[in-house]
Amino acid sequence: GPAAMMSQRRLCGNLLFLLLLPKIALAFVPVVGLQRAMPGHRSNLSPSRDAAFLRVLSSRNPSAPRGWRTKVPVAMSGFSPPFVGSIDDGTQSCRCIIFDQKGKVVTKAQKQKQQIFPQPGWCEQDPRDIIDNVRFCIEEAVKDLQRLGHSVEEVKGVGITNQRETTVIWDRKTGKPLHNAIVWLDTRNSKTCEDLANAHGGRDAFRRKCGLPISTYFSGVKLKWLFDTFPEILAKAERGEVMFGTVDSWLIYNLTGKHVTDVTNACRTMLMNLEALKWDEEVCSKFGVPMSILPEIKSSAEIYGDILDGPLKGIPVAACLGDQQSACVGHCAFNPGDSKNTYGTGCFLLMNTGEKPSFSNNGLLSTVCYQLGADAPAIYALEGSVAIAGVGVSWLRDNMKFLEHAEESEKVARSVPDTGGVYFVPAFSGLFAPYWKEGARGAILGLTQFTTSAHIVRALLEAVAFQTADVVDAIMKDSGIQLTRMKVDGGMTANDVLMEFQADVLGATVMRPAMREVTALGAALAAGLAVGVWKNIQELEKVQSDTCDYTFFQSKMDTETRKMKKMKWEDAVKRTFDWVQ
């Protein structure tokens, strides 16, 4: 009857569907890999399940076209080879990002880093963990690249950008670290600073040579503390058995076997002559540093050596920049007066000053901005450094339990219209530019019974903006240039409350790029320039303008309110001075 015929048709239809299922599934194989690469799109498959699914489909369909069984067609991935890798080793996390020729992020892998706090004011990292994290991120980024159907051979070079000043020493023969890395914000060497200043004529004794004041911040002072504290390490160094480097040197050594650094990292040690771009014998002698332990200084964009093992074996490491200088290159701040501010663990504002170093009268640092090639001129910058920014939000989350996740800070801050008169000076490890007060300590002022945790969270965000405004004021005094707009980057820039208040307290426009990986992009651009992916500065600027679509935050605060708020902030800051004698 009709019912029986209908049942037979359903059965036939179901059998036909089952027969065609492998071919239908195979047709969608390219989409699986693509979903994981599309910005803002989440695949329902995990990376491991994704790969397993591909293997099952291939094995069950031996008659499928050979190319489809091994990789996704390149044209369908949406990315344009050749590619350039960027290793971004920051204070709180490590990332490996692969960019295409148009500056798009192809794949990214990230791993959080463990901080070690042995005593108040001390901060360390295990150098073995640093390189292990880098290797992990490289492996994961390359796996994702291959899932998209691309080969490692399409990666033409790798750039490195890193947390600066963090100090690593290791055994020349074994390659094993002799001490944990002492992180840039560590202040254990304050007595060392006092001794150096007293012995050599004050905190600015070496500024004309290296551009920097004597401070706990810089690698040379950390190295001297290590030698003073561990005479057995000094003895090994004097016998030529020790290697020293900032994090970039440690990574390049482990990846390529070469002991090198670049000018942007070397200039943060206090041991490099800023104009000669060479280690300064006199300064090294006064710091008690044997020059045999120092890495060779190179430009920021040249081939240092090929990677010796792992998924990127044979690919050259072709660029190296300190993270803040790398952000300048990522923003293509190639003209005198161009500036950027990075909001990461701390805040770092740099302004390009051209081919000659400019020395500050207002507490700023003179530094190398970049040198894009061995025969290219070095470009210099003035820099203002703020110790506590994103790490302050972490403190509110981890220590005070005001937040469950750092990303909540914007929502919590927006739940109140203002700080209720609260000012938060996060001088956890002293104050950097423009004050340079190592004895300052954190303070929250203006508390009343009305105050809630939301007011304190908002006050911390405003403190980051106030500290940046202090640095901007100093840069304008030194340069004579009125800042009307400022490019920004870093994780904290995702917080609109911070960006809005930053524009208000500066009385200037804040420009936030849609592509947030500007620091990593800078190292990739430099590496790509070194290996010929891009031919010149103009091509770098084209990539940057196509990639970094900016959102603009305009100032809405009137002049009198801005002046009043800044006066209260300055009063709060002064109350934190010399808490530690």
Buried (B, 14 or more C-beta within 10 A) or exposed (E): EEEEEEEEEEEEEEEEEEEEEBEEBBEEBBEBBBBBBEEEEEBEBEEEEBBEBBEEBBEEBEEBEEEBBEBBEBEEBEBEBBBBBBBBBBBBBBBBBBBBBEBBBBBBBBBEBEBEEEEEBBBBBBBEBBBBBBBBBBBBBBBBBBBBBBEBEBBBBBBBBBBBBBBBBBBBEEEEBBBBBBBBBBBBBBEBBEBBBEEBEEBBBBBEBBBBBBBBBBBBBBBBBBBBEBEEBBEBBBEEBBBBBBBBBBBBBBBBEBBBBBBBBBBBBBBBBBBEBEBBEEBBEBBBBBEBBBBEBBBBBBBBBBBEEEBBEEBBBBBBBBBBBBBBBBBBBBEBEBBBBBBBBBBBBBBBBBEEBBBBEBBBBBBBBBBBBEEBEBBBBBBBBBBBBBBBBBBBBEEEEBBEEBEBBBBBBBEBEEBBBBBBBBBBBBBBBBBBBBBBBBBBBBBEEEBBBBBBBBBBBBBBBBBBBBBBBBBBBBBEBEBEBBBBBBBBBBBBBBBBBBBBBBBBBBBBBEBBBBBBBBBBBBBBBBBEBBEEBEBBBBBBEEBBEBEEBEBEBEEEEBEEBBEBBEEBBEEBBEBBE
